[in-house]
Amino acid sequence: MTSPVSPEQQALLDVIAEAKKSLQALQDKLDAIDHQVNNLAQQRQQFQLLENISKALGELEELGGGNLFWGMLADKMARSRQLQQVEEAIGGFRQQLAEIEKLKEPLYHEFRQQEGIIGDLYEDLAELKEKEESAKHDYPITRKARQLPYRPMVMPWSRHGEDDSRFRKTLGLVFLLVLCFNTLITFWKLPAPDENEVVEIPENLVRLVKKETPQPLPPENRPEEKPRETESKASGSGPKAPGTAEARKKAEGSGVLAFKESFSDLLGGDSGAKLGSAARISTQGGKASGNSNRNLVIAQAGSGSSGINTSGLSRQVGDGSGSGSGGGGRLGGVGFSRVTSNIGSGGGGGGGGDGRPLSDGPGPSRTDEEIQIVFDRYKATLYRIYNRELRKNPLLKGKMMLRLSIKPDGSVSLCKLESTDMDAPELVKEVLSRVERFNFGAKAGVPTTTILYPIDFLPAT
């Protein structure tokens, strides 16, 4: 069952029907012209061949070989007339085709324009149908129109009597209040403050009292020194005076001698064989053991000019016994289970194996100090890459272990990821790409160096 058509829709449908009739008439005219062009297709091919032959005969005449085609049957005048007639026939055929195309062009343009008009009419019809469909669901409201009351058109910048009078009243009132206040101030006199009045300090007020520095004692009158020989004899024969022992004890508790216990482990350790070319570095560390006590550094000031008593200062950091692989020894109380170096050997082994020296040995080599300096130089670049990835994942942190091969000219020939605990492939890719462009500087006589280098990425706190 079709819905009834409104008068507006019927009018549009009638216009569309008329436009379709005009479009069909134009289509018939174009079909007739196309049929006429198709009928001339065979003649077009004939005249095309005739034109090619005419051009070839003209070129043959220019070369003086016309007799090869014409023979002795005709003279030159007859030949030229024949060629001229052929060219006139070709020109007439071309003119006929041009006239047909000239008739077709405006018809084709009008046909396209008529198609656009029909498309617009269909769009108007669809819009009209949509409006009529939405109007069915509208709730009709019928009421009488009432005339709005007249209001004077007063602009904000125009002067009005009521506004001006209100402004003048407000201004006069404010001026009167200010005048009264100024008049009262002239009669209001404050009493002079009493200089002898005692000000009570509240209980919650605390005053910092600076301790006065004690005055230095006057220098004692020392007796004149005797010759050294007499003094040595006297000291060797007689007992030591009690004042000298007391002064020695006081000196041991002050100054640098107060820290002698802190350096006792360093002085007793055999570290001479582990420096220079004999140093070994490994990524394997010993198990931390032993106990370490954290002592408070307490400076107790003595009375008088005795100075600061620091005889109780000490630092105890375990026994310090380490393996030949460069791992840490006993670090008691410290929360590390392993101690690893920043730069490992190329093989990654530990436990007393051959490692690279920390400083120049007998032969030329690329030391760890030089490699560390280069990494420190590019540290900001690596952390810039890490901070860019940190914006995507704020919880990203971890460690990368890189394997590097450094050529004698300082360029990096190999850079790959050995291990990592970070789930960030883009960060790994950018870090490897950046480290491959590092330049460690050329060094004569140095072999290609392969190392393992760890990089820790931690967000700033």
C-alpha positions as CSV (number, residue, x, y, z in Angstrom):
1,M,0.0,0.0,0.0
2,T,1.5,3.3,-1.2
3,S,1.2,6.4,0.9
4,P,-0.6,9.4,-0.7
5,V,1.5,11.9,-2.5
6,S,1.3,15.5,-1.3
7,P,0.8,18.4,-3.8
8,E,4.4,19.6,-3.4
9,Q,5.7,16.1,-4.2
10,Q,3.4,15.8,-7.2
11,A,4.7,19.1,-8.5
12,L,8.3,18.0,-8.2
13,L,7.5,14.7,-9.9
14,D,5.9,16.5,-12.8
15,V,9.0,18.7,-13.2
16,I,11.2,15.6,-13.0
17,A,9.1,13.9,-15.8
18,E,9.5,16.9,-18.1
19,A,13.2,17.0,-17.4
20,K,13.5,13.3,-18.3
21,K,11.6,13.9,-21.6
22,S,14.1,16.7,-22.5
23,L,17.0,14.4,-21.5
24,Q,15.6,11.6,-23.7
25,A,15.3,14.0,-26.7
26,L,18.9,15.1,-26.3
27,Q,19.9,11.4,-26.0
28,D,18.2,10.7,-29.3
29,K,20.0,13.5,-31.0
30,L,23.3,12.3,-29.7
31,D,22.6,8.8,-30.9
32,A,21.8,10.1,-34.4
33,I,25.1,12.0,-34.5
34,D,27.0,8.9,-33.3
35,H,25.3,6.8,-36.0
36,Q,26.3,9.3,-38.6
37,V,29.9,9.2,-37.4
38,N,29.9,5.4,-37.4
39,N,28.7,5.4,-41.0
40,L,31.7,7.6,-42.0
41,A,34.1,5.3,-40.2
42,Q,34.9,3.3,-43.4
43,Q,35.3,6.5,-45.4
44,R,37.6,7.8,-42.7
45,Q,39.9,4.8,-43.1
46,Q,39.9,5.2,-46.9
47,F,40.7,8.9,-46.8
48,Q,43.4,8.2,-44.2
49,L,45.1,5.8,-46.6
50,L,44.6,8.3,-49.5
51,E,46.2,11.0,-47.4
52,N,49.3,8.8,-46.7
53,I,49.6,7.9,-50.4
54,S,49.3,11.6,-51.4
55,K,52.1,12.6,-49.0
56,A,54.3,9.8,-50.2
57,L,53.8,10.8,-53.9
58,G,54.5,14.4,-53.0
59,E,57.8,13.4,-51.4
60,L,58.6,11.2,-54.4
61,E,58.1,14.1,-56.8
62,E,60.3,16.3,-54.7
63,L,63.1,13.7,-54.9
64,G,62.6,13.5,-58.7
65,G,61.4,10.0,-58.8
66,G,57.8,10.6,-60.0
67,N,58.3,8.6,-63.2
68,L,58.8,5.5,-61.1
69,F,55.1,5.6,-60.2
70,W,53.5,7.5,-63.0
71,G,55.6,6.1,-65.8
72,M,55.3,7.9,-69.2
73,L,51.5,8.1,-69.1
74,A,51.1,11.6,-67.8
75,D,53.1,14.8,-67.7
76,K,54.0,16.8,-64.6
77,M,51.0,19.2,-64.9
78,A,48.6,16.3,-64.9
79,R,50.3,14.7,-62.0
80,S,50.1,17.9,-59.9
81,R,46.4,18.4,-60.8
82,Q,45.6,14.8,-59.7
83,L,47.4,15.3,-56.4
84,Q,45.6,18.6,-55.8
85,Q,42.2,16.9,-56.4
86,V,43.1,14.3,-53.9
87,E,44.0,16.9,-51.3
88,E,40.7,18.8,-51.9
89,A,38.8,15.6,-51.4
90,I,40.6,14.9,-48.1
91,G,40.0,18.4,-46.9
92,G,36.3,18.2,-47.7
93,F,36.0,15.0,-45.7
94,R,37.8,16.6,-42.7
95,Q,35.5,19.6,-42.8
96,Q,32.4,17.3,-42.8
97,L,33.8,15.5,-39.7
98,A,34.5,18.8,-38.0
99,E,30.9,20.0,-38.6
100,I,29.5,16.8,-37.1
101,E,31.7,17.2,-34.0
102,K,30.7,20.8,-33.7
103,L,27.0,19.8,-33.6
104,K,27.7,17.1,-31.0
105,E,29.6,19.2,-28.5
106,P,26.7,21.6,-27.4
107,L,24.3,18.7,-27.4
108,Y,26.6,16.7,-25.1
109,H,27.0,19.8,-22.8
110,E,23.3,20.3,-22.6
111,F,22.8,16.6,-21.9
112,R,25.2,16.7,-18.9
113,Q,23.5,19.9,-17.6
114,Q,20.0,18.3,-17.8
115,E,21.3,15.3,-15.9
116,G,22.5,17.6,-13.1
117,I,19.1,19.3,-13.0
118,I,17.3,16.0,-12.6
119,G,19.7,15.0,-9.8
120,D,18.9,18.3,-7.9
121,L,15.2,17.7,-8.3
122,Y,15.5,14.2,-6.8
123,E,17.4,15.6,-3.9
124,D,14.7,18.2,-3.3
125,L,12.1,15.5,-3.5
126,A,13.9,13.4,-0.9
127,E,14.3,16.4,1.4
128,L,10.6,17.2,1.0
129,K,9.6,13.6,1.9
130,E,11.8,13.8,5.0
131,K,10.2,17.1,6.1
132,E,6.7,15.7,5.6
133,E,7.6,12.5,7.6
134,S,9.0,14.5,10.5
135,A,6.0,16.8,10.5
136,K,3.8,13.9,11.2
137,H,5.4,13.4,14.6
138,D,5.3,17.1,15.6
139,Y,2.9,18.2,18.2
140,P,0.8,21.1,16.8
141,I,0.7,24.2,19.0
142,T,-2.0,26.7,18.2
143,R,-2.2,30.0,20.1
144,K,-3.0,33.6,19.5
145,A,-0.2,35.9,18.8
146,R,0.0,38.8,21.2
147,Q,1.6,42.1,20.6
148,L,4.8,42.8,22.6
149,P,4.8,46.0,24.7
150,Y,6.8,48.9,23.4
151,R,10.2,49.6,25.1
152,P,12.3,52.6,24.5
153,M,15.6,51.8,22.7
154,V,18.2,53.0,25.2
155,M,21.8,52.1,24.3
156,P,24.3,51.5,27.1
157,W,26.4,54.5,26.2
158,S,23.5,57.0,25.9
159,R,22.8,59.3,28.9
160,H,19.7,58.7,30.9
161,G,18.2,60.8,33.7
162,E,17.6,58.0,36.1
163,D,21.1,56.6,35.9
164,D,22.7,60.0,36.2
165,S,20.7,60.8,39.3
166,R,21.6,57.5,41.0
167,F,25.3,58.1,40.2
168,R,25.2,61.6,41.7
169,K,23.5,60.3,44.9
170,T,26.1,57.6,45.4
171,L,29.0,59.9,44.7
172,G,27.7,62.5,47.2
173,L,27.2,59.9,49.9
174,V,30.8,58.5,49.5
175,F,32.2,62.0,49.5
176,L,30.3,62.8,52.8
177,L,31.6,59.7,54.5
178,V,35.2,60.4,53.5
179,L,34.9,64.0,54.8
180,C,33.5,62.9,58.1
181,F,36.3,60.3,58.5
182,N,39.0,62.8,57.8
183,T,37.5,65.3,60.3
184,L,37.5,62.6,63.1
185,I,41.1,61.7,62.4
186,T,42.2,65.3,63.2
187,F,40.7,65.0,66.7
188,W,42.0,61.5,67.4
189,K,45.4,61.6,69.2
190,L,47.2,58.5,70.3
191,P,49.2,58.5,73.6
192,A,53.0,58.4,73.4
193,P,54.5,55.0,74.1
194,D,56.1,54.5,77.5
195,E,59.8,53.7,77.1
196,N,60.0,52.3,80.6
197,E,57.2,49.8,80.1
198,V,58.4,46.1,80.4
199,V,57.2,43.9,77.6
200,E,56.3,40.4,78.6
201,I,57.6,37.7,76.4
202,P,55.1,35.0,75.6
203,E,56.0,31.5,76.7
204,N,56.0,30.1,73.2
205,L,58.6,32.5,72.0
206,V,62.1,31.0,71.9
207,R,65.2,33.1,71.5
208,L,68.4,31.6,70.1
209,V,71.3,32.5,72.4
210,K,74.6,32.3,70.7
211,K,77.4,30.8,72.7
212,E,80.3,33.1,73.2
213,T,83.6,31.9,71.9
214,P,86.1,31.3,74.7
215,Q,89.1,33.6,74.8
216,P,92.5,31.9,73.9
217,L,94.8,31.3,76.8
218,P,97.9,33.4,77.0
219,P,101.1,31.6,75.8
220,E,103.1,29.9,78.4
221,N,106.7,31.0,79.1
222,R,108.8,28.1,77.8
223,P,112.4,27.7,79.1
224,E,115.2,28.1,76.7
225,E,116.0,25.0,74.7
226,K,119.1,23.1,75.5
227,P,121.4,21.6,72.9
228,R,120.1,18.4,71.2
229,E,122.8,16.2,72.6
230,T,122.0,17.2,76.2
231,E,118.3,16.7,75.5
232,S,118.9,13.2,74.0
233,K,121.1,12.1,76.9
234,A,118.6,13.4,79.5
235,S,115.7,11.6,77.7
236,G,117.6,8.3,77.4
237,S,118.8,8.3,81.1
238,G,115.8,9.5,83.0
239,P,112.1,8.4,82.9
240,K,109.6,10.2,80.6
241,A,107.7,13.0,82.1
242,P,104.0,12.4,82.7
243,G,103.2,15.6,80.7
244,T,104.6,14.2,77.5
245,A,102.5,11.0,77.7
246,E,99.4,13.0,78.3
247,A,100.1,15.3,75.3
248,R,100.8,12.3,73.1
249,K,97.4,10.7,74.1
250,K,95.6,14.0,73.4
251,A,97.3,14.3,69.9
252,E,96.2,10.8,69.0
253,G,92.5,11.7,69.7
254,S,92.6,14.8,67.5
255,G,93.4,15.7,63.9
256,V,94.1,13.1,61.2
257,L,95.4,10.5,63.8
258,A,91.8,10.1,65.0
259,F,91.0,8.2,61.7
260,K,93.9,5.8,61.9
261,E,91.5,2.9,62.6
262,S,89.5,3.8,59.5
263,F,92.6,3.3,57.2
264,S,94.0,0.3,59.0
265,D,92.3,-2.1,56.6
266,L,93.6,-0.2,53.6
267,L,97.1,-0.1,54.9
268,G,97.1,-3.9,55.7
269,G,95.6,-5.1,52.4
270,D,97.8,-6.3,49.6
271,S,96.5,-4.1,46.7
272,G,99.8,-3.5,44.8
273,A,99.4,-6.6,42.7
274,K,95.9,-5.7,41.6
275,L,96.6,-2.3,40.1
276,G,97.7,-1.2,36.6
277,S,98.2,-4.0,34.0
278,A,97.6,-6.7,36.6
279,A,94.0,-5.6,37.3
280,R,91.3,-7.9,36.3
281,I,87.6,-7.1,35.8
282,S,84.8,-9.6,35.7
283,T,81.0,-9.4,35.7
284,Q,81.0,-12.2,38.4
285,G,81.1,-11.0,42.0
286,G,81.6,-12.9,45.2
287,K,78.9,-13.5,47.7
288,A,78.7,-10.7,50.2
289,S,79.4,-11.8,53.8
290,G,80.7,-10.4,57.1
291,N,79.3,-7.7,59.3
292,S,79.6,-4.0,59.0
293,N,78.6,-1.5,61.7
294,R,77.5,2.0,60.9
295,N,79.0,4.3,63.5
296,L,77.7,7.8,64.3
297,V,80.3,10.5,63.9
298,I,80.1,12.3,67.2
299,A,82.1,15.4,67.8
300,Q,82.3,16.2,71.5
301,A,83.8,19.5,72.3
302,G,86.1,19.5,75.3
303,S,86.4,22.2,77.9
304,G,88.9,24.9,77.6
305,S,91.3,24.7,74.6
306,S,91.5,20.9,74.5
307,G,89.8,20.9,71.0
308,I,87.5,18.2,69.7
309,N,87.9,14.7,71.0
310,T,87.6,12.3,68.0
311,S,89.3,9.3,69.5
312,G,86.1,7.2,69.2
313,L,85.8,7.6,65.5
314,S,86.1,4.5,63.4
315,R,84.9,2.9,60.1
316,Q,84.7,-0.9,59.8
317,V,83.9,-2.3,56.4
318,G,84.6,-6.0,56.7
319,D,87.8,-7.8,55.9
320,G,88.2,-6.6,52.2
321,S,89.4,-10.0,51.0
322,G,88.5,-10.3,47.2
323,S,89.0,-12.8,44.5
324,G,91.3,-12.2,41.5
325,S,88.4,-11.6,39.2
326,G,87.7,-8.2,40.6
327,G,84.6,-9.2,42.5
328,G,83.8,-7.6,45.9
329,G,84.9,-9.4,49.1
330,R,83.2,-9.3,52.4
331,L,80.8,-6.3,52.7
332,G,79.0,-7.1,55.9
333,G,75.7,-5.5,56.6
334,V,75.4,-4.0,53.1
335,G,72.3,-5.0,51.2
336,F,74.2,-6.3,48.1
337,S,74.3,-10.0,47.4
338,R,76.7,-9.5,44.4
339,V,79.1,-6.7,43.5
340,T,79.7,-6.3,39.7
341,S,81.9,-4.0,37.8
342,N,80.7,-1.4,35.3
343,I,82.6,-2.9,32.4
344,G,83.1,-6.6,31.9
345,S,85.5,-8.5,29.8
346,G,84.6,-9.6,26.3
347,G,84.1,-13.2,27.2
348,G,81.9,-12.3,30.2
349,G,83.6,-14.8,32.4
350,G,84.8,-14.3,35.9
351,G,86.6,-16.2,38.6
352,G,90.2,-15.2,38.0
353,G,90.1,-15.4,34.2
354,D,92.1,-13.1,31.9
355,G,90.5,-9.7,31.9
356,R,91.5,-6.3,30.4
357,P,93.6,-4.0,32.5
358,L,92.2,-0.8,34.0
359,S,95.3,1.2,32.9
360,D,97.9,0.9,30.2
361,G,100.1,-2.2,30.5
362,P,103.2,-3.2,28.6
363,G,101.3,-3.3,25.3
364,P,98.9,-0.6,23.9
365,S,95.3,-1.2,24.9
366,R,92.0,0.6,25.3
367,T,91.5,1.1,29.0
368,D,88.2,1.0,30.8
369,E,88.7,4.6,32.0
370,E,88.7,5.8,28.4
371,I,85.5,3.8,27.6
372,Q,83.8,5.1,30.7
373,I,84.7,8.7,29.8
374,V,83.0,8.3,26.4
375,F,79.9,6.8,27.9
376,D,79.7,9.6,30.5
377,R,80.0,12.1,27.6
378,Y,76.9,10.5,25.9
379,K,75.0,9.9,29.1
380,A,72.6,12.8,28.5
381,T,71.8,11.5,25.0
382,L,70.9,8.1,26.3
383,Y,68.8,9.4,29.1
384,R,67.0,11.7,26.7
385,I,65.9,8.6,24.7
386,Y,64.9,7.0,28.0
387,N,62.8,10.0,29.1
388,R,61.0,10.0,25.8
389,E,60.0,6.4,26.4
390,L,59.2,7.1,30.0
391,R,56.4,9.5,28.9
392,K,54.7,6.5,27.3
393,N,55.3,4.1,30.3
394,P,56.0,5.9,33.6
395,L,56.9,2.6,35.3
396,L,59.7,1.7,32.8
397,K,63.0,1.0,34.5
398,G,65.6,-1.7,34.3
399,K,69.0,-2.7,33.0
400,M,70.6,-3.4,29.6
401,M,73.7,-5.4,29.0
402,L,75.4,-4.4,25.7
403,R,78.1,-6.2,23.8
404,L,80.4,-3.7,22.0
405,S,83.3,-4.2,19.6
406,I,85.5,-1.1,19.2
407,K,87.9,-0.8,16.3
408,P,91.3,0.8,16.6
409,D,90.0,3.9,14.9
410,G,87.4,4.4,17.7
411,S,84.3,3.4,15.7
412,V,81.9,0.7,16.9
413,S,81.8,-2.3,14.6
414,L,79.4,-4.4,16.6
415,C,76.6,-3.4,19.1
416,K,74.0,-5.8,20.1
417,L,71.8,-6.5,23.2
418,E,73.2,-9.3,25.4
419,S,70.4,-9.3,28.0
420,T,67.8,-7.0,29.5
421,D,65.0,-7.1,32.0
422,M,63.0,-4.3,30.3
423,D,60.0,-4.8,28.0
424,A,60.8,-1.9,25.7
425,P,61.8,-2.9,22.2
426,E,61.7,0.7,20.9
427,L,64.0,1.9,23.7
428,V,66.5,-1.0,23.0
429,K,66.4,-0.2,19.2
430,E,67.1,3.5,19.7
431,V,69.9,2.9,22.3
432,L,71.7,0.3,20.1
433,S,71.4,2.7,17.1
434,R,72.9,5.6,19.2
435,V,75.7,3.5,20.7
436,E,76.7,2.3,17.2
437,R,77.5,6.0,16.4
438,F,79.8,6.5,19.4
439,N,83.4,7.4,18.6
440,F,85.9,6.3,21.2
441,G,88.8,8.0,19.5
442,A,91.6,6.5,17.4
443,K,94.5,4.8,19.2
444,A,97.5,3.4,17.4
445,G,98.4,-0.2,17.8
446,V,95.3,-1.1,19.7
447,P,93.5,-4.4,18.7
448,T,89.7,-4.6,18.3
449,T,88.2,-4.5,21.8
450,T,85.0,-6.4,22.7
451,I,83.4,-5.6,26.0
452,L,80.1,-6.0,28.0
453,Y,78.7,-2.7,29.2
454,P,75.7,-2.5,31.5
455,I,73.4,0.5,31.5
456,D,70.9,1.1,34.3
457,F,67.8,3.2,33.5
458,L,66.0,4.6,36.6
459,P,63.4,7.4,36.6
460,A,64.4,10.6,38.3
461,T,63.0,11.0,41.8
